[in-house]
Amino acid sequence: MIRTRAHLAFFAFGWTVVAVVLSLVLSFTALGLTPSLRNAVVAVTVPAIVTPFVTLLSGRMMMRLHRMSQKLQHAVDHDALTSTVTRQYFFDKLRSLDSETSSTILLIDIDQFRDINDSHGHYVGDIVLRETAHRLINNTRRDDLVARFGCEEFIVLLPDTTPKDALHVAERMRATVARTPIRTSISKIPVTVSIGIGHLGPDSDCKAAMQEADDALYVAKTAGCNLVKSAA
């Protein structure tokens, strides 16, 4: 796959060498030309000039197609508003986890989000969703996943994470969101989230972990919001 200019240069050079060698072989065997310096120069001139042009042109087209494919795949796998991954992508990754490792699911709900929409409108609500997602993503590691789970709900996958470490991550996320009101075109809006934690390991499956996180989130919401609750 041609992805960089270095790949493109190597692609053009390699095919040029192949074309030159084939031209020499065909000229002195199939066409029966007498081996000489003059005939060799004649045999390599055309492929040496034409092949780089053709291969560079086709290579650039392949690079563009690859980039377009990447953009399309990114659009398929990510939520357009929040840049988090989609539910489908999230659950595909969740199902592919090693069942022998301990992982954690965080189910996150923006508190009183309906009131924000009703009071300030959906445009401001979208700003709140985007900024909240940004703050959540900034508190994850490279291999963690943040997905938009519902209108104002997010779900986070923390692979190879112990319950104790997951609690620290969840508390950090909660505090980060609550610490600074979100600036919008209307005003600065205080936002908090409630987080439920579910654990996925050798003795539990995805469905059980999701139910744990959902139950824990319900406890956090009914206990007053802006809280982290764990099933453990």
C-alpha beads as a LAMMPS data file, in Angstrom:
LAMMPS data file: protein, C-alpha beads

232 atoms
231 bonds

1 atom types
1 bond types

-500.0 500.0 xlo xhi
-500.0 500.0 ylo yhi
-500.0 500.0 zlo zhi

Masses

1 110.0

Atoms # bond

1 1 1 0.000 0.000 0.000
2 1 1 1.358 3.422 -0.991
3 1 1 0.886 5.748 1.972
4 1 1 3.837 8.167 1.938
5 1 1 6.087 9.914 -0.578
6 1 1 8.861 7.492 0.338
7 1 1 6.568 4.596 -0.601
8 1 1 5.729 6.393 -3.849
9 1 1 9.392 6.919 -4.750
10 1 1 10.235 3.287 -3.987
11 1 1 7.220 2.147 -6.033
12 1 1 8.286 4.240 -9.055
13 1 1 11.944 3.211 -8.806
14 1 1 11.130 -0.480 -8.448
15 1 1 8.825 -0.591 -11.454
16 1 1 11.297 1.443 -13.522
17 1 1 14.033 -1.098 -12.805
18 1 1 11.684 -3.935 -13.724
19 1 1 10.684 -2.199 -16.975
20 1 1 14.300 -1.531 -17.961
21 1 1 15.378 -5.122 -17.278
22 1 1 12.418 -6.537 -19.217
23 1 1 13.121 -4.210 -22.123
24 1 1 16.756 -5.360 -22.283
25 1 1 15.803 -9.022 -22.089
26 1 1 13.146 -8.741 -24.774
27 1 1 15.361 -6.642 -27.043
28 1 1 18.270 -9.096 -27.020
29 1 1 16.218 -12.296 -26.980
30 1 1 12.766 -12.000 -28.504
31 1 1 13.708 -9.205 -30.954
32 1 1 17.189 -10.584 -31.641
33 1 1 19.089 -7.299 -31.403
34 1 1 22.869 -7.555 -31.364
35 1 1 24.201 -6.915 -27.848
36 1 1 25.960 -3.551 -27.943
37 1 1 26.114 -0.354 -25.961
38 1 1 24.092 1.503 -28.613
39 1 1 21.322 -1.084 -28.666
40 1 1 21.292 -1.237 -24.874
41 1 1 20.830 2.553 -24.675
42 1 1 18.010 2.378 -27.215
43 1 1 16.345 -0.480 -25.296
44 1 1 16.346 1.302 -21.917
45 1 1 15.588 4.872 -23.044
46 1 1 11.834 4.538 -23.465
47 1 1 11.093 2.521 -20.285
48 1 1 13.504 4.696 -18.276
49 1 1 11.576 7.817 -19.335
50 1 1 8.003 6.565 -19.544
51 1 1 7.844 4.185 -16.566
52 1 1 8.635 6.766 -13.799
53 1 1 5.972 9.112 -15.195
54 1 1 3.316 6.387 -15.389
55 1 1 4.135 4.863 -12.005
56 1 1 4.266 8.238 -10.245
57 1 1 0.900 9.148 -11.715
58 1 1 -0.703 5.828 -10.776
59 1 1 1.016 5.883 -7.371
60 1 1 -0.423 9.320 -6.571
61 1 1 -3.865 8.064 -7.512
62 1 1 -3.386 5.096 -5.175
63 1 1 -2.311 7.453 -2.363
64 1 1 -5.404 9.593 -2.884
65 1 1 -7.625 6.530 -2.857
66 1 1 -5.983 5.338 0.355
67 1 1 -6.514 8.714 2.028
68 1 1 -10.126 8.854 0.855
69 1 1 -10.629 5.332 2.203
70 1 1 -9.163 6.375 5.568
71 1 1 -11.433 9.433 5.746
72 1 1 -14.465 7.357 4.845
73 1 1 -13.605 4.717 7.439
74 1 1 -13.059 7.424 10.062
75 1 1 -16.471 8.888 9.238
76 1 1 -18.066 5.447 9.584
77 1 1 -16.341 4.695 12.897
78 1 1 -16.790 8.093 14.591
79 1 1 -19.676 10.231 15.755
80 1 1 -19.764 13.394 13.632
81 1 1 -20.667 15.713 16.509
82 1 1 -18.379 14.557 19.316
83 1 1 -15.559 12.733 17.435
84 1 1 -16.007 9.775 19.771
85 1 1 -16.248 6.313 18.230
86 1 1 -19.622 4.849 17.328
87 1 1 -21.481 2.216 19.319
88 1 1 -20.816 -0.387 16.630
89 1 1 -17.073 0.254 16.654
90 1 1 -17.048 0.226 20.454
91 1 1 -18.809 -3.118 20.780
92 1 1 -16.688 -4.681 18.027
93 1 1 -13.600 -3.791 20.078
94 1 1 -15.260 -4.905 23.287
95 1 1 -16.008 -8.345 21.874
96 1 1 -12.433 -8.697 20.646
97 1 1 -10.901 -8.242 24.114
98 1 1 -8.907 -11.044 25.661
99 1 1 -11.338 -12.759 28.033
100 1 1 -8.526 -13.514 30.473
101 1 1 -7.707 -9.871 31.157
102 1 1 -9.484 -7.540 33.562
103 1 1 -11.091 -4.570 31.820
104 1 1 -13.579 -1.899 32.836
105 1 1 -16.588 -0.171 31.328
106 1 1 -17.624 3.344 32.359
107 1 1 -21.160 4.433 31.560
108 1 1 -21.347 8.235 31.704
109 1 1 -24.421 10.465 31.672
110 1 1 -24.477 14.271 31.511
111 1 1 -26.573 15.445 34.440
112 1 1 -29.739 17.461 33.666
113 1 1 -28.838 17.630 29.986
114 1 1 -32.505 17.933 28.985
115 1 1 -32.746 21.103 31.073
116 1 1 -29.751 22.532 29.181
117 1 1 -31.446 21.848 25.855
118 1 1 -34.770 23.233 27.046
119 1 1 -33.229 26.384 28.539
120 1 1 -30.572 27.226 25.944
121 1 1 -31.497 25.318 22.789
122 1 1 -30.017 22.391 20.925
123 1 1 -27.142 24.404 19.459
124 1 1 -25.807 25.076 22.953
125 1 1 -26.574 21.463 23.853
126 1 1 -24.334 20.358 20.983
127 1 1 -21.516 22.543 22.320
128 1 1 -21.916 20.921 25.730
129 1 1 -21.827 17.446 24.179
130 1 1 -18.689 18.230 22.156
131 1 1 -16.785 19.784 25.033
132 1 1 -17.770 17.053 27.483
133 1 1 -16.607 14.392 25.016
134 1 1 -13.339 16.297 24.551
135 1 1 -12.708 16.348 28.296
136 1 1 -13.456 12.648 28.599
137 1 1 -11.121 11.757 25.736
138 1 1 -8.348 13.863 27.251
139 1 1 -8.486 11.681 30.358
140 1 1 -7.966 8.383 28.542
141 1 1 -4.949 6.411 27.417
142 1 1 -3.988 5.510 23.867
143 1 1 -5.787 2.146 23.913
144 1 1 -8.909 3.340 25.730
145 1 1 -12.106 4.019 23.809
146 1 1 -14.765 6.677 24.301
147 1 1 -18.032 6.165 22.415
148 1 1 -21.252 8.087 22.234
149 1 1 -23.809 5.680 23.679
150 1 1 -26.974 7.754 23.542
151 1 1 -28.056 11.380 23.244
152 1 1 -26.220 12.566 26.352
153 1 1 -24.566 9.294 27.338
154 1 1 -21.029 8.127 26.697
155 1 1 -19.412 4.768 27.297
156 1 1 -15.716 4.235 27.943
157 1 1 -13.688 1.057 27.595
158 1 1 -10.577 0.768 29.755
159 1 1 -8.761 -2.399 28.627
160 1 1 -6.469 -4.221 31.042
161 1 1 -7.538 -2.011 33.956
162 1 1 -8.128 -3.051 37.554
163 1 1 -11.242 -1.860 39.446
164 1 1 -9.098 0.371 41.641
165 1 1 -7.406 2.068 38.683
166 1 1 -10.748 2.420 36.886
167 1 1 -12.191 4.234 39.893
168 1 1 -9.310 6.739 39.759
169 1 1 -9.874 7.324 36.032
170 1 1 -13.618 7.793 36.523
171 1 1 -13.116 10.255 39.392
172 1 1 -10.613 12.202 37.307
173 1 1 -13.108 12.390 34.434
174 1 1 -15.907 13.519 36.736
175 1 1 -13.731 16.199 38.319
176 1 1 -12.428 17.442 34.958
177 1 1 -15.930 17.953 33.593
178 1 1 -17.224 19.634 36.756
179 1 1 -14.200 21.838 37.361
180 1 1 -14.716 24.397 34.590
181 1 1 -18.076 25.596 33.200
182 1 1 -18.393 25.139 29.448
183 1 1 -18.171 28.397 27.516
184 1 1 -20.931 28.862 24.914
185 1 1 -22.195 31.768 22.817
186 1 1 -24.860 32.420 25.462
187 1 1 -23.067 31.932 28.764
188 1 1 -20.780 29.683 30.734
189 1 1 -22.742 26.576 31.641
190 1 1 -21.818 24.409 34.651
191 1 1 -21.854 20.754 33.619
192 1 1 -21.467 17.599 35.677
193 1 1 -21.563 13.902 34.857
194 1 1 -22.560 10.781 36.725
195 1 1 -20.517 7.627 36.105
196 1 1 -21.285 3.953 36.648
197 1 1 -18.512 1.357 36.585
198 1 1 -18.807 -2.236 35.399
199 1 1 -16.039 -4.826 35.365
200 1 1 -15.225 -7.310 32.645
201 1 1 -13.040 -10.309 33.428
202 1 1 -12.696 -14.086 33.205
203 1 1 -15.865 -14.600 35.272
204 1 1 -18.078 -11.995 33.549
205 1 1 -19.142 -11.303 29.983
206 1 1 -19.887 -8.086 28.095
207 1 1 -23.584 -8.184 28.863
208 1 1 -22.996 -8.603 32.593
209 1 1 -20.425 -5.800 32.638
210 1 1 -22.823 -3.487 30.820
211 1 1 -25.587 -4.287 33.309
212 1 1 -23.231 -3.603 36.219
213 1 1 -22.297 -0.215 34.758
214 1 1 -25.934 0.644 34.098
215 1 1 -26.974 -0.317 37.634
216 1 1 -24.107 1.682 39.126
217 1 1 -25.011 4.707 36.985
218 1 1 -28.598 4.512 38.233
219 1 1 -27.317 4.581 41.809
220 1 1 -25.134 7.621 41.030
221 1 1 -28.059 9.481 39.453
222 1 1 -30.504 8.741 42.263
223 1 1 -27.906 9.633 44.908
224 1 1 -27.690 13.201 43.672
225 1 1 -25.628 13.183 40.435
226 1 1 -22.023 14.297 39.899
227 1 1 -20.952 10.993 41.450
228 1 1 -19.001 7.861 40.551
229 1 1 -20.443 4.531 41.611
230 1 1 -18.990 1.078 41.127
231 1 1 -20.642 -2.308 40.959
232 1 1 -17.751 -3.787 42.958

Bonds

1 1 1 2
2 1 2 3
3 1 3 4
4 1 4 5
5 1 5 6
6 1 6 7
7 1 7 8
8 1 8 9
9 1 9 10
10 1 10 11
11 1 11 12
12 1 12 13
13 1 13 14
14 1 14 15
15 1 15 16
16 1 16 17
17 1 17 18
18 1 18 19
19 1 19 20
20 1 20 21
21 1 21 22
22 1 22 23
23 1 23 24
24 1 24 25
25 1 25 26
26 1 26 27
27 1 27 28
28 1 28 29
29 1 29 30
30 1 30 31
31 1 31 32
32 1 32 33
33 1 33 34
34 1 34 35
35 1 35 36
36 1 36 37
37 1 37 38
38 1 38 39
39 1 39 40
40 1 40 41
41 1 41 42
42 1 42 43
43 1 43 44
44 1 44 45
45 1 45 46
46 1 46 47
47 1 47 48
48 1 48 49
49 1 49 50
50 1 50 51
51 1 51 52
52 1 52 53
53 1 53 54
54 1 54 55
55 1 55 56
56 1 56 57
57 1 57 58
58 1 58 59
59 1 59 60
60 1 60 61
61 1 61 62
62 1 62 63
63 1 63 64
64 1 64 65
65 1 65 66
66 1 66 67
67 1 67 68
68 1 68 69
69 1 69 70
70 1 70 71
71 1 71 72
72 1 72 73
73 1 73 74
74 1 74 75
75 1 75 76
76 1 76 77
77 1 77 78
78 1 78 79
79 1 79 80
80 1 80 81
81 1 81 82
82 1 82 83
83 1 83 84
84 1 84 85
85 1 85 86
86 1 86 87
87 1 87 88
88 1 88 89
89 1 89 90
90 1 90 91
91 1 91 92
92 1 92 93
93 1 93 94
94 1 94 95
95 1 95 96
96 1 96 97
97 1 97 98
98 1 98 99
99 1 99 100
100 1 100 101
101 1 101 102
102 1 102 103
103 1 103 104
104 1 104 105
105 1 105 106
106 1 106 107
107 1 107 108
108 1 108 109
109 1 109 110
110 1 110 111
111 1 111 112
112 1 112 113
113 1 113 114
114 1 114 115
115 1 115 116
116 1 116 117
117 1 117 118
118 1 118 119
119 1 119 120
120 1 120 121
121 1 121 122
122 1 122 123
123 1 123 124
124 1 124 125
125 1 125 126
126 1 126 127
127 1 127 128
128 1 128 129
129 1 129 130
130 1 130 131
131 1 131 132
132 1 132 133
133 1 133 134
134 1 134 135
135 1 135 136
136 1 136 137
137 1 137 138
138 1 138 139
139 1 139 140
140 1 140 141
141 1 141 142
142 1 142 143
143 1 143 144
144 1 144 145
145 1 145 146
146 1 146 147
147 1 147 148
148 1 148 149
149 1 149 150
150 1 150 151
151 1 151 152
152 1 152 153
153 1 153 154
154 1 154 155
155 1 155 156
156 1 156 157
157 1 157 158
158 1 158 159
159 1 159 160
160 1 160 161
161 1 161 162
162 1 162 163
163 1 163 164
164 1 164 165
165 1 165 166
166 1 166 167
167 1 167 168
168 1 168 169
169 1 169 170
170 1 170 171
171 1 171 172
172 1 172 173
173 1 173 174
174 1 174 175
175 1 175 176
176 1 176 177
177 1 177 178
178 1 178 179
179 1 179 180
180 1 180 181
181 1 181 182
182 1 182 183
183 1 183 184
184 1 184 185
185 1 185 186
186 1 186 187
187 1 187 188
188 1 188 189
189 1 189 190
190 1 190 191
191 1 191 192
192 1 192 193
193 1 193 194
194 1 194 195
195 1 195 196
196 1 196 197
197 1 197 198
198 1 198 199
199 1 199 200
200 1 200 201
201 1 201 202
202 1 202 203
203 1 203 204
204 1 204 205
205 1 205 206
206 1 206 207
207 1 207 208
208 1 208 209
209 1 209 210
210 1 210 211
211 1 211 212
212 1 212 213
213 1 213 214
214 1 214 215
215 1 215 216
216 1 216 217
217 1 217 218
218 1 218 219
219 1 219 220
220 1 220 221
221 1 221 222
222 1 222 223
223 1 223 224
224 1 224 225
225 1 225 226
226 1 226 227
227 1 227 228
228 1 228 229
229 1 229 230
230 1 230 231
231 1 231 232
